[in-house]
Amino acid sequence: MVVSKEDGPIVVLVTVPDESTAALIGRTLVEEHLAACANLVGPIRSIYRWQGAVEDAAEHLMLIKTRASHCAAVQARIQQLHPYEVPEIIALEIKEGLPQYLDWIRESTDRTG
């Protein structure tokens, strides 16, 4: 199946402070058909600059599979549920993958059915 770039599969990367926050966000996105899957990885160590200081913190990383047409809604929902003032939300286009898996992402995020 040929899918337009505007509705193609994407992976959204999100860091959160703990596993329970990751689980809440992941489950909500999947239950609302905004994501096909959310992998929770962690703990990880993040070193970053925030408000003029270098921070070193334990976090969890989320790998969220969805479609590009849902990106704005996914971002908005994450911001509603996320405790950070400015959460990391980065979307990456999936250029290649097992066709059946990419079809599963599309089918699992069909909000009309």
GUDO-465251 format. One record per residue (C-alpha): residue number from 1; residue in one letter; x, y, z. Coordinates in nm, 2 decimals, padded with zeros to 4 digits. Example, Ala and Ser with C-alpha at 12.3 -4.5 7.8 and 13.67 -1.06 7.14 Angstrom:
- 1	a	01.23	-00.45	00.78
- 2	s	01.37	-00.11	00.71
% end
This chain:
- 1	m	00.00	00.00	00.00
- 2	v	00.13	00.35	-00.08
- 3	v	00.08	00.59	00.20
- 4	s	00.11	00.97	00.16
- 5	k	00.40	01.14	00.35
- 6	e	00.14	01.34	00.54
- 7	d	-00.01	01.02	00.67
- 8	g	00.29	00.79	00.68
- 9	p	00.42	00.62	00.99
- 10	i	00.63	00.81	01.24
- 11	v	00.81	00.74	01.57
- 12	v	00.77	01.00	01.85
- 13	l	01.04	01.02	02.11
- 14	v	00.94	01.15	02.45
- 15	t	01.14	01.15	02.78
- 16	v	00.95	01.14	03.11
- 17	p	01.06	01.15	03.47
- 18	d	00.95	00.80	03.57
- 19	e	00.79	00.47	03.45
- 20	s	00.44	00.55	03.59
- 21	t	00.42	00.87	03.38
- 22	a	00.54	00.68	03.07
- 23	a	00.28	00.41	03.13
- 24	l	00.00	00.67	03.18
- 25	i	00.09	00.85	02.85
- 26	g	00.15	00.53	02.66
- 27	r	-00.18	00.37	02.77
- 28	t	-00.38	00.68	02.70
- 29	l	-00.24	00.73	02.35
- 30	v	-00.31	00.36	02.26
- 31	e	-00.65	00.35	02.42
- 32	e	-00.75	00.67	02.22
- 33	h	-00.62	00.53	01.89
- 34	l	-00.36	00.80	01.87
- 35	a	-00.08	00.55	01.88
- 36	a	-00.04	00.19	01.78
- 37	c	00.23	00.12	02.04
- 38	a	00.44	00.28	02.30
- 39	n	00.76	00.12	02.41
- 40	l	00.89	00.23	02.76
- 41	v	01.27	00.22	02.80
- 42	g	01.46	00.30	03.11
- 43	p	01.58	00.41	03.33
- 44	i	01.81	00.62	03.11
- 45	r	02.05	00.89	03.21
- 46	s	01.99	01.24	03.05
- 47	i	02.24	01.52	03.07
- 48	y	02.10	01.85	02.94
- 49	r	02.10	02.22	02.99
- 50	w	01.79	02.37	03.15
- 51	q	01.75	02.73	03.27
- 52	g	02.12	02.80	03.26
- 53	a	02.23	02.49	03.46
- 54	v	02.36	02.15	03.34
- 55	e	02.12	01.88	03.47
- 56	d	02.20	01.51	03.51
- 57	a	01.88	01.31	03.57
- 58	a	01.73	00.96	03.55
- 59	e	01.44	00.95	03.30
- 60	h	01.25	00.70	03.09
- 61	l	01.23	00.71	02.71
- 62	m	00.91	00.65	02.52
- 63	l	00.91	00.53	02.16
- 64	i	00.56	00.59	02.03
- 65	k	00.45	00.46	01.69
- 66	t	00.17	00.65	01.51
- 67	r	00.10	00.82	01.18
- 68	a	00.20	01.17	01.07
- 69	s	-00.16	01.29	01.05
- 70	h	-00.20	01.23	01.43
- 71	c	00.12	01.41	01.52
- 72	a	-00.05	01.73	01.64
- 73	a	-00.31	01.54	01.85
- 74	v	-00.04	01.32	02.00
- 75	q	00.17	01.62	02.09
- 76	a	-00.13	01.80	02.25
- 77	r	-00.23	01.49	02.45
- 78	i	00.13	01.43	02.57
- 79	q	00.14	01.80	02.68
- 80	q	-00.18	01.75	02.88
- 81	l	-00.04	01.45	03.06
- 82	h	00.33	01.54	03.10
- 83	p	00.46	01.70	03.41
- 84	y	00.75	01.89	03.24
- 85	e	00.71	02.26	03.15
- 86	v	00.87	02.18	02.81
- 87	p	00.86	01.81	02.74
- 88	e	01.08	01.65	02.47
- 89	i	00.85	01.55	02.19
- 90	i	01.04	01.47	01.87
- 91	a	00.88	01.30	01.57
- 92	l	01.08	01.10	01.32
- 93	e	00.96	00.98	00.98
- 94	i	00.98	00.60	00.93
- 95	k	01.12	00.57	00.58
- 96	e	01.13	00.19	00.56
- 97	g	00.99	-00.11	00.75
- 98	l	00.82	-00.44	00.73
- 99	p	00.50	-00.36	00.52
- 100	q	00.28	-00.57	00.75
- 101	y	00.41	-00.38	01.06
- 102	l	00.35	-00.04	00.89
- 103	d	00.00	-00.15	00.79
- 104	w	-00.06	-00.25	01.16
- 105	i	00.04	00.10	01.27
- 106	r	-00.21	00.25	01.03
- 107	e	-00.49	00.01	01.12
- 108	s	-00.43	00.05	01.49
- 109	t	-00.45	00.43	01.47
- 110	d	-00.77	00.44	01.26
- 111	r	-00.99	00.66	01.47
- 112	t	-01.30	00.61	01.25
- 113	g	-01.35	00.24	01.34
% end
